[in-house]
Amino acid sequence: MTISKRLKQESLEPYKKRKYNSIDPYKSYIKKRYEETLPKQIPSSVILREISEYGYTGKIRILQTYLSTLRNNIKQDAGFPKAKNIESFDFSATNVDEMQIRELLSLDFISKAENILMVGASGVGKTHLATAIGLKAVQNRIKTKFISLSDLMLAQLR
């Protein structure tokens, strides 16, 4: 109900309290299953079948909404400006070394405790590539933080 419709009501009845969400008791199990299957995404129909065996009687849409929230939280915690993947990057439009980027996507630099610093002119795809590499790390359950140079410098000044 919109605010204007609510104000037009002759008698303002109190809002009804939010109904108990039938998925609440299963959230810890769903989150655990979701994280176990990363970097792949477990289909919601599989989780629905599993939690139905434990007594869940809700609809799949409620489950899908919760799974969507889990996916978004992981990405938001990393601080990516926008979700970008490597498939949408046009290597032919830049002089970026595709083999080097594919090597970075293997995430070997993380086990070697190396950092990535991307330098270049505006519009060549630094943010796109950094985000794609970061999302790959997130999908592999590696704690990730995206930060621009200007934000890093501001943080150091504080």
N, C-alpha and C positions, 0 to 999 in steps of 0.2 A: 504494500500500500504506500502510495506517495504521501509526502507531508501535506500537500494541498488537500488531498482527499481526506486525510485524517482530521485536518482542521475544519473541514466542512461537516463532519459528523455532528449530530445534535448532542449526543452524550459521548464524552470521551471515556471509553472504557480502557482500563489498563492493558498494555500489551501482554500477550501471552508469553510465558517464559519459554525459552528455547527447549525444544524437546530433547530428550536424551538421544544422543547419536548412537545407533546400534553398533557402530564400528569401534567405538571407544575401547571396549575391553580387548580388542584384537590389535590395537595399534602397535604395541611393542613387538608382537610376533611379525606383523606385516613389515615393520621397519627392519627387523633383523633379516627377514627373507629377502627384502629388497637389497640390502647392503651385501648380503652373501652372494648375490648373482651379478653384482657390478663387475666388469663394465657392461655386461649385457643387461637388458631389461627383461625381467620376468613378466610374462603376460598376466594381466589382471585376472583373466579367466582361470589361470592356474592357482593364483592366490585365493580367489573366490572359492574354488573347489576345496582347497586346503582348510580355510577357516570355516567353511560350511560343515566340515566334518567335526569341528569343535563347537558347533551350535550357532554360527552366524546365520541370520535369516534375512539380512538386509539385501538391498539391490546392488548390482555391480557398479552402478553409477556413483554411489557413495564411496565405494572402494577406489574407483578410478580418480575421483576428486582427491582423495587422500594421497594416492600414489603421485599425482601431479604435484601436490604440495611438497612431498618428499624430494622430488626431482628439482623443483624450483629452489628449495632451501639449500640444497647442496651447492647449486650454482651461485645463489645469492651470497652465501657465506664466503665464497672466493672473491667476490667483488668484481666480476667481469662486467664490462660496460654493456655488452650485448653478446648473446650466444652466437658464436661463429664456429663453423667447422672447416676442416681442411678441404672437404669436397667442394665447397663453394668458393674457394680461392682460385683465381685465374692466374696461374703461373706464367702463361704466355703474355700477359699484359705488363709484366715487370721483369727485372733482371735478377730476381731472387733465385738462388740455387735450390731447385726442388729436391735434389738428393740430400742436401744438408738439412732441409726442413723435415724430410722423411726420417732422417737419422734422429733428429730431435724428438719426433713423435714416438720413437721407440722408448723414450724416457730414460735412456741409459745415463744421461748426464746427472740424473737425480742420485743414482747409486754411487756415482763418482763425486758427489757433493759439489757439482759445478753449477754456476749460475748462467743465465742467458741474458744478454744485453743486446737489444735490437736498436740499431742506429740507422737512420736514413731520412730522406726527404719526406715531406708531408704527402700522404696519399699513396704510398707504395705498399701498404698492407702490414705494417709492423703490429698494429693492434689486432688485426684480424688473425695473424699467425700466432701471436702470443696467446690470444684467447683460445684458439684451436688447440694449441699445445697444453694450455692450462686445463681445458675441458677434458682432454685425454687423461691428464693426471687425476682429475676429479673422478672420472669414470673408473680409474684404477684404484680408487680409495686412497689417494695420496693427498694429504692436506695441502691446499693450494691458496695462494693469495696473489691477486692481480693488483699491481700498483703502478701508476704512471710515474715518470721521473719527477714531474713537478709536485705530485702528492708526496713522494718520498722525501724530496728536499724540504717541503713544508713541515713534514713530520719531524725531521731532524732539527729544524729551527725551534720547535716548541720545547 
